[in-house]
Amino acid sequence: MPLMFLGVGSVSNRLKLLVANAVDHVNMGADALTTAKSLQKRSRKCMTIAIILLLVIAIIVILSILKPWKKN
Protein backbone atom coordinates (compact mmCIF):
# COMPACT_ATOMS: atom_id res chain seq x y z
CA MET A 1 0.00 0.00 0.00
CA PRO A 2 2.75 2.57 0.75
CA LEU A 3 4.15 2.07 -2.75
CA MET A 4 0.85 3.13 -4.22
CA PHE A 5 0.90 6.40 -2.27
CA LEU A 6 4.50 7.02 -3.28
CA GLY A 7 3.51 6.70 -6.94
CA VAL A 8 0.58 9.06 -6.50
CA GLY A 9 2.86 11.61 -4.83
CA SER A 10 5.33 11.57 -7.71
CA VAL A 11 2.51 11.91 -10.25
CA SER A 12 1.15 14.82 -8.26
CA ASN A 13 4.57 16.49 -8.20
CA ARG A 14 4.95 15.93 -11.93
CA LEU A 15 1.54 17.52 -12.58
CA LYS A 16 2.47 20.53 -10.45
CA LEU A 17 5.68 20.94 -12.46
CA LEU A 18 3.81 20.69 -15.77
CA VAL A 19 1.22 23.25 -14.67
CA ALA A 20 3.96 25.63 -13.53
CA ASN A 21 5.68 25.27 -16.91
CA ALA A 22 2.40 25.91 -18.71
CA VAL A 23 1.86 29.08 -16.68
CA ASP A 24 5.36 30.27 -17.58
CA HIS A 25 4.75 29.63 -21.27
CA VAL A 26 1.43 31.48 -21.20
CA ASN A 27 3.05 34.48 -19.50
CA MET A 28 5.87 34.50 -22.05
CA GLY A 29 3.29 34.35 -24.85
CA ALA A 30 1.38 37.29 -23.40
CA ASP A 31 4.59 39.31 -23.18
CA ALA A 32 5.45 38.43 -26.78
CA LEU A 33 2.00 39.56 -27.93
CA THR A 34 2.40 42.89 -26.14
CA THR A 35 5.79 43.42 -27.76
CA ALA A 36 4.44 42.46 -31.19
CA LYS A 37 1.56 44.90 -30.82
CA SER A 38 3.88 47.82 -30.08
CA LEU A 39 6.22 46.85 -32.91
CA GLN A 40 3.29 46.66 -35.32
CA LYS A 41 2.14 50.16 -34.34
CA ARG A 42 5.62 51.58 -34.97
CA SER A 43 5.94 49.71 -38.24
CA ARG A 44 2.56 50.98 -39.46
CA LYS A 45 3.55 54.55 -38.60
CA CYS A 46 6.85 54.27 -40.49
CA MET A 47 5.09 52.70 -43.49
CA THR A 48 2.57 55.56 -43.61
CA ILE A 49 5.35 58.15 -43.51
CA ALA A 50 7.26 56.33 -46.26
CA ILE A 51 4.19 56.15 -48.53
CA ILE A 52 3.45 59.85 -48.05
CA LEU A 53 7.07 60.73 -48.84
CA LEU A 54 7.03 58.62 -52.00
CA LEU A 55 3.78 60.23 -53.12
CA VAL A 56 5.19 63.73 -52.60
CA ILE A 57 8.35 62.83 -54.54
CA ALA A 58 6.28 61.31 -57.36
CA ILE A 59 4.12 64.43 -57.59
CA ILE A 60 7.20 66.65 -57.72
CA VAL A 61 8.77 64.53 -60.47
CA ILE A 62 5.55 64.46 -62.52
CA LEU A 63 5.05 68.20 -62.19
CA SER A 64 8.67 68.92 -63.13
CA ILE A 65 8.29 66.80 -66.27
CA LEU A 66 4.88 68.09 -67.39
CA LYS A 67 5.27 71.74 -66.25
CA PRO A 68 1.58 72.61 -66.55
CA TRP A 69 2.19 76.23 -65.51
CA LYS A 70 4.22 76.95 -68.67
CA LYS A 71 2.41 77.57 -71.91
CA ASN A 72 3.82 76.04 -75.07
N, CA, C and O atoms as CSV, one atom per row, in Angstrom:
chain,resi,resn,atom,element,x,y,z
A,1,MET,N,N,0.796,-1.195,0.000
A,1,MET,CA,C,0.000,0.000,0.000
A,1,MET,C,C,0.848,1.273,0.000
A,1,MET,O,O,0.502,2.213,-0.715
A,2,PRO,N,N,1.935,1.350,0.762
A,2,PRO,CA,C,2.750,2.569,0.751
A,2,PRO,C,C,3.341,2.865,-0.627
A,2,PRO,O,O,3.535,4.032,-0.970
A,3,LEU,N,N,3.629,1.844,-1.415
A,3,LEU,CA,C,4.153,2.072,-2.749
A,3,LEU,C,C,3.137,2.802,-3.626
A,3,LEU,O,O,3.505,3.635,-4.455
A,4,MET,N,N,1.888,2.490,-3.440
A,4,MET,CA,C,0.850,3.133,-4.224
A,4,MET,C,C,0.795,4.626,-3.913
A,4,MET,O,O,0.640,5.439,-4.825
A,5,PHE,N,N,0.918,4.997,-2.642
A,5,PHE,CA,C,0.898,6.403,-2.266
A,5,PHE,C,C,2.147,7.124,-2.745
A,5,PHE,O,O,2.094,8.307,-3.084
A,6,LEU,N,N,3.262,6.424,-2.774
A,6,LEU,CA,C,4.495,7.021,-3.280
A,6,LEU,C,C,4.346,7.357,-4.762
A,6,LEU,O,O,4.778,8.420,-5.206
A,7,GLY,N,N,3.740,6.460,-5.517
A,7,GLY,CA,C,3.508,6.700,-6.939
A,7,GLY,C,C,2.560,7.858,-7.165
A,7,GLY,O,O,2.771,8.652,-8.081
A,8,VAL,N,N,1.538,7.972,-6.368
A,8,VAL,CA,C,0.581,9.059,-6.496
A,8,VAL,C,C,1.255,10.392,-6.180
A,8,VAL,O,O,0.979,11.402,-6.827
A,9,GLY,N,N,2.135,10.391,-5.190
A,9,GLY,CA,C,2.860,11.612,-4.832
A,9,GLY,C,C,3.755,12.092,-5.956
A,9,GLY,O,O,3.823,13.290,-6.229
A,10,SER,N,N,4.446,11.164,-6.615
A,10,SER,CA,C,5.332,11.575,-7.709
A,10,SER,C,C,4.530,12.066,-8.918
A,10,SER,O,O,4.953,12.987,-9.617
A,11,VAL,N,N,3.373,11.447,-9.157
A,11,VAL,CA,C,2.512,11.905,-10.248
A,11,VAL,C,C,1.998,13.304,-9.930
A,11,VAL,O,O,1.939,14.170,-10.802
A,12,SER,N,N,1.630,13.509,-8.681
A,12,SER,CA,C,1.146,14.820,-8.262
A,12,SER,C,C,2.239,15.873,-8.425
A,12,SER,O,O,1.965,16.977,-8.895
A,13,ASN,N,N,3.450,15.552,-8.049
A,13,ASN,CA,C,4.566,16.489,-8.203
A,13,ASN,C,C,4.828,16.787,-9.671
A,13,ASN,O,O,5.114,17.926,-10.041
A,14,ARG,N,N,4.730,15.763,-10.499
A,14,ARG,CA,C,4.949,15.934,-11.929
A,14,ARG,C,C,3.871,16.858,-12.527
A,14,ARG,O,O,4.171,17.717,-13.356
A,15,LEU,N,N,2.619,16.670,-12.097
A,15,LEU,CA,C,1.541,17.523,-12.578
A,15,LEU,C,C,1.757,18.971,-12.151
A,15,LEU,O,O,1.524,19.891,-12.935
A,16,LYS,N,N,2.199,19.176,-10.917
A,16,LYS,CA,C,2.475,20.534,-10.449
A,16,LYS,C,C,3.559,21.187,-11.298
A,16,LYS,O,O,3.456,22.362,-11.650
A,17,LEU,N,N,4.596,20.423,-11.624
A,17,LEU,CA,C,5.678,20.944,-12.460
A,17,LEU,C,C,5.172,21.303,-13.857
A,17,LEU,O,O,5.524,22.352,-14.396
A,18,LEU,N,N,4.351,20.437,-14.437
A,18,LEU,CA,C,3.812,20.690,-15.773
A,18,LEU,C,C,2.904,21.922,-15.783
A,18,LEU,O,O,2.942,22.715,-16.724
A,19,VAL,N,N,2.094,22.080,-14.744
A,19,VAL,CA,C,1.217,23.249,-14.665
A,19,VAL,C,C,2.046,24.519,-14.513
A,19,VAL,O,O,1.736,25.539,-15.129
A,20,ALA,N,N,3.091,24.466,-13.703
A,20,ALA,CA,C,3.961,25.631,-13.528
A,20,ALA,C,C,4.627,26.006,-14.851
A,20,ALA,O,O,4.734,27.186,-15.186
A,21,ASN,N,N,5.069,25.007,-15.594
A,21,ASN,CA,C,5.682,25.273,-16.906
A,21,ASN,C,C,4.665,25.872,-17.870
A,21,ASN,O,O,4.992,26.774,-18.641
A,22,ALA,N,N,3.438,25.374,-17.827
A,22,ALA,CA,C,2.399,25.912,-18.709
A,22,ALA,C,C,2.120,27.372,-18.375
A,22,ALA,O,O,1.941,28.192,-19.276
A,23,VAL,N,N,2.083,27.699,-17.102
A,23,VAL,CA,C,1.855,29.085,-16.684
A,23,VAL,C,C,2.984,29.975,-17.186
A,23,VAL,O,O,2.734,31.082,-17.665
A,24,ASP,N,N,4.217,29.504,-17.082
A,24,ASP,CA,C,5.360,30.274,-17.576
A,24,ASP,C,C,5.254,30.521,-19.083
A,24,ASP,O,O,5.519,31.624,-19.561
A,25,HIS,N,N,4.868,29.489,-19.814
A,25,HIS,CA,C,4.754,29.633,-21.269
A,25,HIS,C,C,3.642,30.605,-21.645
A,25,HIS,O,O,3.789,31.389,-22.583
A,26,VAL,N,N,2.535,30.555,-20.918
A,26,VAL,CA,C,1.431,31.475,-21.197
A,26,VAL,C,C,1.861,32.911,-20.911
A,26,VAL,O,O,1.544,33.815,-21.685
A,27,ASN,N,N,2.571,33.129,-19.823
A,27,ASN,CA,C,3.052,34.479,-19.499
A,27,ASN,C,C,4.037,34.984,-20.547
A,27,ASN,O,O,3.996,36.152,-20.934
A,28,MET,N,N,4.926,34.098,-21.006
A,28,MET,CA,C,5.872,34.502,-22.050
A,28,MET,C,C,5.131,34.838,-23.346
A,28,MET,O,O,5.502,35.779,-24.047
A,29,GLY,N,N,4.090,34.074,-23.663
A,29,GLY,CA,C,3.294,34.350,-24.855
A,29,GLY,C,C,2.579,35.689,-24.758
A,29,GLY,O,O,2.506,36.429,-25.739
A,30,ALA,N,N,2.054,36.000,-23.586
A,30,ALA,CA,C,1.380,37.288,-23.397
A,30,ALA,C,C,2.363,38.438,-23.550
A,30,ALA,O,O,2.031,39.462,-24.146
A,31,ASP,N,N,3.565,38.278,-23.019
A,31,ASP,CA,C,4.590,39.315,-23.175
A,31,ASP,C,C,4.973,39.481,-24.647
A,31,ASP,O,O,5.155,40.601,-25.125
A,32,ALA,N,N,5.093,38.369,-25.353
A,32,ALA,CA,C,5.445,38.430,-26.777
A,32,ALA,C,C,4.350,39.137,-27.576
A,32,ALA,O,O,4.645,39.897,-28.499
A,33,LEU,N,N,3.099,38.891,-27.225
A,33,LEU,CA,C,2.001,39.562,-27.927
A,33,LEU,C,C,2.007,41.065,-27.671
A,33,LEU,O,O,1.728,41.852,-28.576
A,34,THR,N,N,2.320,41.459,-26.456
A,34,THR,CA,C,2.398,42.886,-26.141
A,34,THR,C,C,3.517,43.550,-26.934
A,34,THR,O,O,3.341,44.642,-27.474
A,35,THR,N,N,4.655,42.891,-26.998
A,35,THR,CA,C,5.787,43.418,-27.761
A,35,THR,C,C,5.446,43.502,-29.244
A,35,THR,O,O,5.759,44.495,-29.901
A,36,ALA,N,N,4.810,42.471,-29.767
A,36,ALA,CA,C,4.440,42.458,-31.185
A,36,ALA,C,C,3.459,43.579,-31.508
A,36,ALA,O,O,3.539,44.194,-32.571
A,37,LYS,N,N,2.544,43.840,-30.600
A,37,LYS,CA,C,1.563,44.904,-30.824
A,37,LYS,C,C,2.239,46.266,-30.919
A,37,LYS,O,O,1.902,47.068,-31.790
A,38,SER,N,N,3.188,46.529,-30.031
A,38,SER,CA,C,3.878,47.822,-30.080
A,38,SER,C,C,4.759,47.928,-31.317
A,38,SER,O,O,4.857,48.998,-31.918
A,39,LEU,N,N,5.397,46.835,-31.701
A,39,LEU,CA,C,6.223,46.853,-32.914
A,39,LEU,C,C,5.364,47.075,-34.155
A,39,LEU,O,O,5.781,47.768,-35.084
A,40,GLN,N,N,4.173,46.493,-34.175
A,40,GLN,CA,C,3.289,46.663,-35.319
A,40,GLN,C,C,2.825,48.108,-35.438
A,40,GLN,O,O,2.716,48.633,-36.546
A,41,LYS,N,N,2.551,48.753,-34.313
A,41,LYS,CA,C,2.142,50.158,-34.344
A,41,LYS,C,C,3.255,51.024,-34.925
A,41,LYS,O,O,3.006,51.878,-35.775
A,42,ARG,N,N,4.492,50.797,-34.460
A,42,ARG,CA,C,5.619,51.582,-34.970
A,42,ARG,C,C,5.848,51.316,-36.445
A,42,ARG,O,O,6.137,52.237,-37.210
A,43,SER,N,N,5.721,50.071,-36.842
A,43,SER,CA,C,5.936,49.710,-38.239
A,43,SER,C,C,4.887,50.366,-39.136
A,43,SER,O,O,5.211,50.863,-40.215
A,44,ARG,N,N,3.639,50.366,-38.690
A,44,ARG,CA,C,2.561,50.984,-39.464
A,44,ARG,C,C,2.798,52.481,-39.605
A,44,ARG,O,O,2.546,53.053,-40.666
A,45,LYS,N,N,3.278,53.114,-38.553
A,45,LYS,CA,C,3.555,54.552,-38.595
A,45,LYS,C,C,4.674,54.850,-39.592
A,45,LYS,O,O,4.570,55.786,-40.385
A,46,CYS,N,N,5.728,54.064,-39.549
A,46,CYS,CA,C,6.850,54.267,-40.487
A,46,CYS,C,C,6.410,54.019,-41.924
A,46,CYS,O,O,6.823,54.743,-42.830
A,47,MET,N,N,5.576,53.004,-42.144
A,47,MET,CA,C,5.093,52.698,-43.487
A,47,MET,C,C,4.245,53.846,-44.028
A,47,MET,O,O,4.357,54.197,-45.203
A,48,THR,N,N,3.403,54.429,-43.189
A,48,THR,CA,C,2.572,55.557,-43.613
A,48,THR,C,C,3.432,56.746,-44.002
A,48,THR,O,O,3.180,57.391,-45.020
A,49,ILE,N,N,4.442,57.039,-43.203
A,49,ILE,CA,C,5.348,58.152,-43.511
A,49,ILE,C,C,6.087,57.892,-44.819
A,49,ILE,O,O,6.241,58.802,-45.633
A,50,ALA,N,N,6.543,56.662,-45.029
A,50,ALA,CA,C,7.260,56.328,-46.262
A,50,ALA,C,C,6.359,56.473,-47.485
A,50,ALA,O,O,6.803,56.981,-48.514
A,51,ILE,N,N,5.118,56.043,-47.393
A,51,ILE,CA,C,4.193,56.149,-48.529
A,51,ILE,C,C,3.908,57.610,-48.848
A,51,ILE,O,O,3.878,57.997,-50.017
A,52,ILE,N,N,3.699,58.423,-47.818
A,52,ILE,CA,C,3.448,59.850,-48.047
A,52,ILE,C,C,4.660,60.509,-48.702
A,52,ILE,O,O,4.508,61.313,-49.622
A,53,LEU,N,N,5.846,60.177,-48.239
A,53,LEU,CA,C,7.070,60.729,-48.838
A,53,LEU,C,C,7.196,60.332,-50.307
A,53,LEU,O,O,7.526,61.166,-51.150
A,54,LEU,N,N,6.937,59.074,-50.613
A,54,LEU,CA,C,7.027,58.618,-51.998
A,54,LEU,C,C,5.984,59.318,-52.882
A,54,LEU,O,O,6.271,59.664,-54.028
A,55,LEU,N,N,4.792,59.520,-52.350
A,55,LEU,CA,C,3.776,60.234,-53.125
A,55,LEU,C,C,4.189,61.678,-53.399
A,55,LEU,O,O,3.994,62.174,-54.508
A,56,VAL,N,N,4.748,62.347,-52.419
A,56,VAL,CA,C,5.193,63.732,-52.603
A,56,VAL,C,C,6.309,63.786,-53.647
A,56,VAL,O,O,6.305,64.658,-54.515
A,57,ILE,N,N,7.253,62.867,-53.564
A,57,ILE,CA,C,8.352,62.828,-54.536
A,57,ILE,C,C,7.806,62.551,-55.942
A,57,ILE,O,O,8.243,63.170,-56.912
A,58,ALA,N,N,6.854,61.621,-56.048
A,58,ALA,CA,C,6.279,61.308,-57.356
A,58,ALA,C,C,5.553,62.512,-57.933
A,58,ALA,O,O,5.660,62.781,-59.130
A,59,ILE,N,N,4.825,63.232,-57.112
A,59,ILE,CA,C,4.119,64.431,-57.589
A,59,ILE,C,C,5.111,65.484,-58.057
A,59,ILE,O,O,4.892,66.123,-59.086
A,60,ILE,N,N,6.183,65.671,-57.326
A,60,ILE,CA,C,7.203,66.650,-57.718
A,60,ILE,C,C,7.832,66.263,-59.059
A,60,ILE,O,O,8.022,67.112,-59.930
A,61,VAL,N,N,8.152,64.981,-59.216
A,61,VAL,CA,C,8.766,64.527,-60.474
A,61,VAL,C,C,7.793,64.709,-61.639
A,61,VAL,O,O,8.187,65.185,-62.704
A,62,ILE,N,N,6.538,64.337,-61.447
A,62,ILE,CA,C,5.547,64.462,-62.519
A,62,ILE,C,C,5.334,65.926,-62.890
A,62,ILE,O,O,5.260,66.263,-64.072
A,63,LEU,N,N,5.238,66.784,-61.899
A,63,LEU,CA,C,5.049,68.205,-62.190
A,63,LEU,C,C,6.273,68.823,-62.861
A,63,LEU,O,O,6.133,69.708,-63.706
A,64,SER,N,N,7.467,68.368,-62.495
A,64,SER,CA,C,8.667,68.923,-63.132
A,64,SER,C,C,8.787,68.458,-64.586
A,64,SER,O,O,9.367,69.162,-65.412
A,65,ILE,N,N,8.251,67.298,-64.899
A,65,ILE,CA,C,8.294,66.800,-66.274
A,65,ILE,C,C,7.211,67.479,-67.119
A,65,ILE,O,O,7.484,67.926,-68.233
A,66,LEU,N,N,6.000,67.555,-66.600
A,66,LEU,CA,C,4.883,68.093,-67.391
A,66,LEU,C,C,4.864,69.612,-67.438
A,66,LEU,O,O,4.493,70.187,-68.462
A,67,LYS,N,N,5.250,70.270,-66.370
A,67,LYS,CA,C,5.269,71.737,-66.252
A,67,LYS,C,C,3.971,72.361,-66.762
A,67,LYS,O,O,3.975,73.074,-67.766
A,68,PRO,N,N,2.871,72.097,-66.079
A,68,PRO,CA,C,1.583,72.605,-66.555
A,68,PRO,C,C,1.445,74.127,-66.421
A,68,PRO,O,O,0.532,74.698,-67.019
A,69,TRP,N,N,2.290,74.786,-65.682
A,69,TRP,CA,C,2.193,76.230,-65.509
A,69,TRP,C,C,2.833,77.004,-66.664
A,69,TRP,O,O,2.613,78.207,-66.805
A,70,LYS,N,N,3.627,76.310,-67.491
A,70,LYS,CA,C,4.220,76.949,-68.670
A,70,LYS,C,C,3.342,76.688,-69.879
A,70,LYS,O,O,2.842,75.582,-70.080
A,71,LYS,N,N,3.167,77.730,-70.680
A,71,LYS,CA,C,2.406,77.567,-71.907
A,71,LYS,C,C,3.364,77.281,-73.053
A,71,LYS,O,O,4.461,77.838,-73.105
A,72,ASN,N,N,2.963,76.435,-73.948
A,72,ASN,CA,C,3.820,76.044,-75.067
A,72,ASN,C,C,3.892,77.113,-76.093
A,72,ASN,O,O,4.572,76.952,-77.106
